[in-house]
Amino acid sequence: MPMMTLHETWAAFNARFGSKLEALYLGHGQPQARLFEAMSYSLNAGGKRLRPFLVHLFCQACGGRPEDAWNAALAIEMIHTYSLIHDDLPAMDNDDYRRGKLTNHKVYGEGLAILAGDGLLTDAFRVLCSGTLSPEQTVRCVRVLSENAGPFGMVGGQVLDIEAEERECTEQEVLDIQSRKTGCLIRAACLMGVICAGGTAEQSEAAVVYADRIGLAFQIRDDMLDVIGDAAALGKAVGVDANKNTFVKLYGLEECSRLVSAYTKEALDALSVFSEHQLLSELAAFLTERNH
């Protein structure tokens, strides 16, 4: 039987993962039903679900059991979704659409959107602690996820991004923003996949290199798509980052294209410590060339 392609594997994963996301808040029997509705609205809005897929792929690359990675995958998608809900708010990016649908605050109002984000962030750790991992693995995942999602990671990057809105940034400042705002959750996903499989220290180190390089390549490509992308394919407006400190503004499109290729190669080189890494290699190449 031929091995499934990257996109077939990703589609099969997303079908199962989507079912698990939909089931999270069904039949909860709680009076705050509107909150769970708002949380589920954004959680089930689709998207690439790259971060949970990375948890799955790294668990697989280390020879782990897929069932051991589901809760870590759910938790990181919940935190990513909370960050998107808050990013879209008028006080942040003030976006009307996300993944081709009205943003959460446009449907539920700003107050409930804030609380839906808060709910997803907090409940992610309940979900993470409810899986099949050992206590030691669970604690390690909690630490990795909280460090990378909080003030030392994604939230810290968001603050740097806000502070930089009124001025032009240096190259190091742009790297500081994006390595935290986008890169840290990708790093957490890759590391948690290794932890879920009981991987080695060498595999964890390689996962960090891979994550950091594809995180940069992913964000640079994202910045490029804001200039050259199609709004229908992206599911959101383009040109909204024209006045922000993006990699395109810093380097220009041609240099950005070169950097994406260079970072992707470094990510691929890091995979040599894994006996089975074909899908991770294909994923890195896909992220380099994606149009959505």
Beta strands, then each sheet from edge to edge (+ up, - down):
strand 1: 97-98
strand 2: 101-102
sheet 1: 1+ 2-
end
